[in-house]
Amino acid sequence: MKKINIRNMQVNQEGTIASIKIGGELGRRIRDMGLVTGTEIKIQGRAPLYDPVALRVKGFTLTLRNNEADHIEVEVNG
């Protein structure tokens, strides 16, 4: 499986979170939103200027800014 960060994923692409590459307040906030290792996600869409990104997580839609998405590494097929 290939590992990429969420910013580089395409719309409708699915993957499993492999790691969160930041600590501190931002890392805690990301984890508090349910984005933890092993969680399956799907990219639902992007804003016209590609920021923010909308993803489907555990049955709800969550949006992240690209500067937050850069710290989340995802395993994707292909």
PyRosetta script that sets phi, psi and omega in degrees:
from pyrosetta import init, pose_from_sequence

init()
pose = pose_from_sequence("MKKINIRNMQVNQEGTIASIKIGGELGRRIRDMGLVTGTEIKIQGRAPLYDPVALRVKGFTLTLRNNEADHIEVEVNG")
pose.set_psi(1, 144.4)
pose.set_omega(1, -179.6)
pose.set_phi(2, -92.3)
pose.set_psi(2, 140.7)
pose.set_omega(2, 177.8)
pose.set_phi(3, -108.4)
pose.set_psi(3, 126.8)
pose.set_omega(3, 176.2)
pose.set_phi(4, -138.9)
pose.set_psi(4, 165.1)
pose.set_omega(4, 175.6)
pose.set_phi(5, -89.3)
pose.set_psi(5, 163.3)
pose.set_omega(5, -174.0)
pose.set_phi(6, -59.0)
pose.set_psi(6, -34.9)
pose.set_omega(6, -179.3)
pose.set_phi(7, -57.1)
pose.set_psi(7, -33.0)
pose.set_omega(7, -175.8)
pose.set_phi(8, -89.7)
pose.set_psi(8, 0.3)
pose.set_omega(8, 179.0)
pose.set_phi(9, -80.0)
pose.set_psi(9, 151.4)
pose.set_omega(9, 179.3)
pose.set_phi(10, -93.0)
pose.set_psi(10, 159.5)
pose.set_omega(10, 176.3)
pose.set_phi(11, -59.6)
pose.set_psi(11, 137.2)
pose.set_omega(11, -177.5)
pose.set_phi(12, 73.2)
pose.set_psi(12, 3.5)
pose.set_omega(12, 176.3)
pose.set_phi(13, -80.1)
pose.set_psi(13, 141.4)
pose.set_omega(13, -178.6)
pose.set_phi(14, -115.5)
pose.set_psi(14, 156.0)
pose.set_omega(14, 177.5)
pose.set_phi(15, -168.6)
pose.set_psi(15, 178.1)
pose.set_omega(15, 179.2)
pose.set_phi(16, -120.8)
pose.set_psi(16, 132.1)
pose.set_omega(16, -179.1)
pose.set_phi(17, -63.4)
pose.set_psi(17, 124.3)
pose.set_omega(17, -179.7)
pose.set_phi(18, -94.6)
pose.set_psi(18, -38.1)
pose.set_omega(18, -179.8)
pose.set_phi(19, -165.8)
pose.set_psi(19, 157.3)
pose.set_omega(19, 172.7)
pose.set_phi(20, -110.0)
pose.set_psi(20, 117.1)
pose.set_omega(20, -171.2)
pose.set_phi(21, -95.4)
pose.set_psi(21, 32.5)
pose.set_omega(21, 177.6)
pose.set_phi(22, -150.1)
pose.set_psi(22, 147.4)
pose.set_omega(22, 177.1)
pose.set_phi(23, -111.5)
pose.set_psi(23, -155.2)
pose.set_omega(23, 176.6)
pose.set_phi(24, 66.2)
pose.set_psi(24, -157.5)
pose.set_omega(24, -176.0)
pose.set_phi(25, -61.8)
pose.set_psi(25, -45.1)
pose.set_omega(25, -179.2)
pose.set_phi(26, -65.3)
pose.set_psi(26, -42.9)
pose.set_omega(26, 177.4)
pose.set_phi(27, -60.2)
pose.set_psi(27, -41.9)
pose.set_omega(27, 178.7)
pose.set_phi(28, -64.8)
pose.set_psi(28, -42.3)
pose.set_omega(28, 179.4)
pose.set_phi(29, -62.8)
pose.set_psi(29, -42.0)
pose.set_omega(29, 178.1)
pose.set_phi(30, -61.0)
pose.set_psi(30, -46.0)
pose.set_omega(30, 179.5)
pose.set_phi(31, -65.9)
pose.set_psi(31, -36.9)
pose.set_omega(31, 178.4)
pose.set_phi(32, -63.1)
pose.set_psi(32, -26.1)
pose.set_omega(32, 178.4)
pose.set_phi(33, -79.3)
pose.set_psi(33, -1.2)
pose.set_omega(33, 178.8)
pose.set_phi(34, 97.7)
pose.set_psi(34, 4.8)
pose.set_omega(34, -179.5)
pose.set_phi(35, -90.9)
pose.set_psi(35, 86.9)
pose.set_omega(35, -179.3)
pose.set_phi(36, -123.7)
pose.set_psi(36, 162.7)
pose.set_omega(36, 179.6)
pose.set_phi(37, -53.2)
pose.set_psi(37, 133.1)
pose.set_omega(37, 178.9)
pose.set_phi(38, 93.7)
pose.set_psi(38, -7.7)
pose.set_omega(38, -179.8)
pose.set_phi(39, -78.4)
pose.set_psi(39, 132.5)
pose.set_omega(39, 177.0)
pose.set_phi(40, -85.0)
pose.set_psi(40, 137.4)
pose.set_omega(40, 179.2)
pose.set_phi(41, -132.9)
pose.set_psi(41, 161.1)
pose.set_omega(41, 173.8)
pose.set_phi(42, -140.1)
pose.set_psi(42, 132.5)
pose.set_omega(42, 177.9)
pose.set_phi(43, -75.2)
pose.set_psi(43, 120.2)
pose.set_omega(43, -176.6)
pose.set_phi(44, -92.9)
pose.set_psi(44, -32.8)
pose.set_omega(44, -179.7)
pose.set_phi(45, 177.3)
pose.set_psi(45, 175.4)
pose.set_omega(45, 179.0)
pose.set_phi(46, -137.6)
pose.set_psi(46, 151.7)
pose.set_omega(46, 174.6)
pose.set_phi(47, -69.5)
pose.set_psi(47, 163.3)
pose.set_omega(47, -177.8)
pose.set_phi(48, -53.5)
pose.set_psi(48, -33.8)
pose.set_omega(48, 178.4)
pose.set_phi(49, -99.3)
pose.set_psi(49, 18.9)
pose.set_omega(49, 176.4)
pose.set_phi(50, 68.7)
pose.set_psi(50, 11.8)
pose.set_omega(50, 177.4)
pose.set_phi(51, -143.4)
pose.set_psi(51, 117.4)
pose.set_omega(51, 10.7)
pose.set_phi(52, -89.3)
pose.set_psi(52, 178.5)
pose.set_omega(52, 176.5)
pose.set_phi(53, -110.8)
pose.set_psi(53, 137.8)
pose.set_omega(53, 178.2)
pose.set_phi(54, -103.4)
pose.set_psi(54, 130.5)
pose.set_omega(54, 178.4)
pose.set_phi(55, -130.6)
pose.set_psi(55, 154.1)
pose.set_omega(55, 179.5)
pose.set_phi(56, -98.6)
pose.set_psi(56, 122.3)
pose.set_omega(56, -177.4)
pose.set_phi(57, -136.9)
pose.set_psi(57, 122.7)
pose.set_omega(57, 174.3)
pose.set_phi(58, 49.5)
pose.set_psi(58, 39.4)
pose.set_omega(58, 175.6)
pose.set_phi(59, 86.0)
pose.set_psi(59, 3.8)
pose.set_omega(59, 176.0)
pose.set_phi(60, -131.8)
pose.set_psi(60, 163.1)
pose.set_omega(60, 179.2)
pose.set_phi(61, -98.6)
pose.set_psi(61, 133.1)
pose.set_omega(61, -178.7)
pose.set_phi(62, -127.9)
pose.set_psi(62, 138.3)
pose.set_omega(62, 175.2)
pose.set_phi(63, -111.4)
pose.set_psi(63, 141.1)
pose.set_omega(63, 178.6)
pose.set_phi(64, -129.3)
pose.set_psi(64, 144.0)
pose.set_omega(64, 170.6)
pose.set_phi(65, -73.2)
pose.set_psi(65, 154.6)
pose.set_omega(65, 179.7)
pose.set_phi(66, -60.7)
pose.set_psi(66, -34.5)
pose.set_omega(66, 179.8)
pose.set_phi(67, -67.3)
pose.set_psi(67, -23.1)
pose.set_omega(67, 173.5)
pose.set_phi(68, -82.7)
pose.set_psi(68, -42.5)
pose.set_omega(68, -178.0)
pose.set_phi(69, -64.0)
pose.set_psi(69, -26.7)
pose.set_omega(69, -179.6)
pose.set_phi(70, -61.8)
pose.set_psi(70, -23.7)
pose.set_omega(70, -175.6)
pose.set_phi(71, -92.8)
pose.set_psi(71, 1.9)
pose.set_omega(71, -177.5)
pose.set_phi(72, -112.3)
pose.set_psi(72, 116.0)
pose.set_omega(72, -179.3)
pose.set_phi(73, -97.0)
pose.set_psi(73, 133.0)
pose.set_omega(73, -174.1)
pose.set_phi(74, -124.4)
pose.set_psi(74, 139.1)
pose.set_omega(74, 172.9)
pose.set_phi(75, -88.3)
pose.set_psi(75, 124.3)
pose.set_omega(75, 178.9)
pose.set_phi(76, -124.0)
pose.set_psi(76, 154.5)
pose.set_omega(76, 175.3)
pose.set_phi(77, -78.4)
pose.set_psi(77, 138.1)
pose.set_omega(77, 176.7)
pose.set_phi(78, 80.2)
pose.dump_pdb("model.pdb")
